Amino acid sequence: MRRALALPGRTVLVTGASSGIGEATARAVAARGATVLLVARRADELDRVRAEIEAAGGRASSYPCDLTDLDAIDTLVAQVLAEHGAVDVLVNNAGRSIRRSLALSYDRFHDVERSMAINFFGPVRLTLGLLPAMREQRLGHVVNVLTWGVQMKAPKFSAYIASKTALDSWSRVAARETWGDNVTFTNMRFSLVRTAMSAPTEAYAGRGASPEQAAARVVRAIERRPPNVNTVAGNIGELLNLVAPRLADRLFHRFDRMFPDSKAARGR
């Protein structure tokens, strides 16, 4: 772990900042004295978050951007670097979760494509755009908001977990190349958080951490810069997958049958 990163005076870019974990993280880092750059598709919601942060005495700027549009990401990077110089911290939070069984996915390859677009291609394109300035100033940190599914391999999340695992692995490799430039990465493998993304699954109703609780963990990760932030359950699941993979298959198959597809997944 590298020396702690103090937030006052830093520039922090947060994607998916119009709601959920992203909005809560933006508010938290602004309250600690950072200038926060808000990125999401919905310009009106970004302006709301920006105005509320400024009303509380913080500093924020909003940058509407569709993070599935790679050309739009390049334009965003150019604008941010021109207006703010190097970004000190990037929080790749924007994402899409799809919970749908294989039996309902045979003719839905676009679920894989759209998961990869926002969960992998978008954050990698954005990170690559901002990394050169971070490395040049010899300071930077990238936080990826992921899922404990990269350890658990939970059923019905094949497209989602595959895309998040790709970002997890890409970042671990990148971190080894940027280590000498004092640019670090943290992969946050969250369990369930109560957001609009989890709302369509009836089994998750009322469960999980609040966005504010998740944001507090993101802030700690920014300041302490660990390589991973895991859960105990995620670690147990990962260990089980390693030492007894067929037992894990059997247990997760039973778990899969206990919780059917949601109405949203079935198109209702």
N, C-alpha and C positions, 0 to 999 in steps of 0.2 A: 504494500500500500504506500502511495506517495504522500508527501506532506499535505495536510488539510488545506482545502481551498476555501478562503473566506469569501462570502457573497457580497458584502458592501462594495459598491463601485464596479462590480462585474456586469457584463452583458450576457444575458441568458435568453436563448431562443427556445420557445416551447411550441411544439406542433400539437394540433388538436386542442387548442387553448380556448375554444368557445364553450366547452362544457366538461363535465366529469373530472377525471384526474388532471387533465391539462389545465383547465380553468383553476382548479384548486392549487396546482403547483405554481401557476403564474402568480396567483395572489400571495402564496407563501414566500416565493423568492423576492417579490417586490417588497413585501413587509420586512425582509431582511436587508434591504438596501440595494438590491440589484436593479438594473434597468432590464425590463422584460420585453422581449419582442414576441408578439402574439401572432401565431400562424394557424389558419384554418380556412375552410371554404366559405363559411357564412360571415359575410362582412358585417351585417347588422349585429350579430352576437359578439363578434370581436370588438366592435365599437362599444358595446355595452360593458364588456369586461374591462376594456381600456379605461373607459370613463369612471368606472367604480374603483379601479386601482388608483387612478389619479386623484379621485375625490378623497381617498384614504391617505394621500400624501406620497404615493409611489410614482414611479416613472415607467411608462409603457408606450409602445407603439404597435399598431396593428397592421398586418400584412395578409390580406386575403389571398389564398392560393389553393388551387386544386393539386394536391400532392400525388395524384395519379398521372398528372401531366408533366412529363420530364422537362419539356421546354419551359413550362411555367416555373418549375423549380430552379432552372438555370437563371431565369429572369429575377426570381426572388433572391438568389444568392448574390447576384450582381448588385441589386438595390441595397441589400443589407450591408454588404461590404463597403459600398460607396458612402452610405449614411452613418455607419457605426464603426467601421474598421473591423478588426477581428472579433468574432463571437467567442467568448470565453467558455461558455457552456451551451451545449445543444441537448435538448430533451426530446428524443424521438418518441412521442406519445401517440400521435394520430394512428388509428388503425381500424380494422374491420374484423369482427368475430363472426364466424358462420358455424352454427351447430346443426349439422345435418348428417344423417346416417348414410352409409354407402348405398344402401338400397334406394334411397331417394336422390342419389347423385350421379347415376350412370349417364344421364343426358344433361348434366349440369357442369361441364368442364369449365364454364365461365366462373364458377365459384372459386376454382383454383386460380384462374387468371386474375380475378379482381382481388383475391386475398394477397397474391404475390405483388400486385401493383402498389397497394397502399402499405402493406406490412413489410415488404422487402425492397423492391425497386425504388420506391419513393424515399425512404429514409437513407438508403445507401447513396442515392444520387445527391441528396442534400448534404450528407456527411462528407462525401468526396469534395463537394463544392466549398465547404467551410474548413476542411482540414489543412490546406496549405497555409492559410493565415494563422491558424492555431500553431502549427509546427514552426512557422517563422518567428512567432513571438515567444515560442517555447513555453506555452501554457495553453491547456485546453482539456475539456472533459466532455465526454459524450455519454448520456444516460439513455438506454433503450428500455422502454416500458414493454415488457414481454409477458409471459404467462408461465405458471408452474407446469403447464402442459408440455413444455419442452423437456421436462424431466419425467413427468407422469405418463405421457403418451395416451391421453384419455380418448376413449371412443367418441365418435360423432364429430370430432374436431380435426379431421385429417387435413383439410385445406388450410385451416387457421394455424394449427400447430406447425405444419410444415413451413409456412411462411415465416413464422416467428422463430423457428429453429434455424432457418437460413440466416436471419439477421443476427441471432445469438452467435452462431459459428463465425460468420463474417467478421463480427466485431472482436471476437477473441483473437482471431488471426491478425486483424489490423492493429490491435493493441500491442502486439509484440513488435510490430514494425515502428510504431510511434513512441515506444517507451523512452527511447533516448532523447526525444524532443519534449518530454514532460507532458505528453498528451495521452490521457487515459480513457478507458471505457468501463462502464458499469452496466451489466445486464440484470434488470430487475424482473425476477420471475414471480410475479404476483399470483396469489390465489384470487378467489372471487372478490370483485369490488362492485358495489351497487351503482351502476351507471346505466345510461340509456342503451348501451351496447348489450348488457346482460338482461335487460328488461323483457325481451320477447320470449325468454325461456321460463315457463311457468314454475319449474322446479326450483328456480333460483330466487323466487319472490321473497323479499325481505332478508335475504342472506348476504353475507360478505361484509367487507370493510366499507366505510364511507370514503368518498373521494378525498376528503380532508385527511383522513388517516393514511391513505395511500400517498398523498402529497407530502406528508410529514416524513415518510420513508424516502421519498425521492430527494427531499432537501438534505436529509442525512447522507444519502449516497453522493450527492454533489459535493458536500463538504468533506466527506471521509474518503471517497473515491475507491471503494472496494471493487474487485473484478466482478463479483456476483452478489446479488441479494436474493436469498432463497427462503423458503419456508421449511419447517420441520417435515411436514407431510410430503413436500416435494422431494426433499432429500431421501426420505424413506422410500418413496416411489422409485426414484432413480436407482437406489441401491438394489431394490427388489428386481428391477428390470435388468440389472447387471449380473446379479448372482443367481437368480432363478427366473429367467425370462419366460419359460413356459408356465410356471406357476402364476406369474404376473398376467400372462395372457388369459389364463382361466379365471382369475379373480376379476379382471377388468371386463371380461365377457359377461360374467354374472352381473356386474355393476351396470353394464350397458343395457342389459335386458330389463333392469329395474326401472330405468328412466327413459321412457320412449321419446320420440321426436316431438318437439313442440308444435303447436298449431301453426306458428309462423313457418317452421321448416316444412310442414306438410302443405303449405300454401293456403291455409285457411285464415 
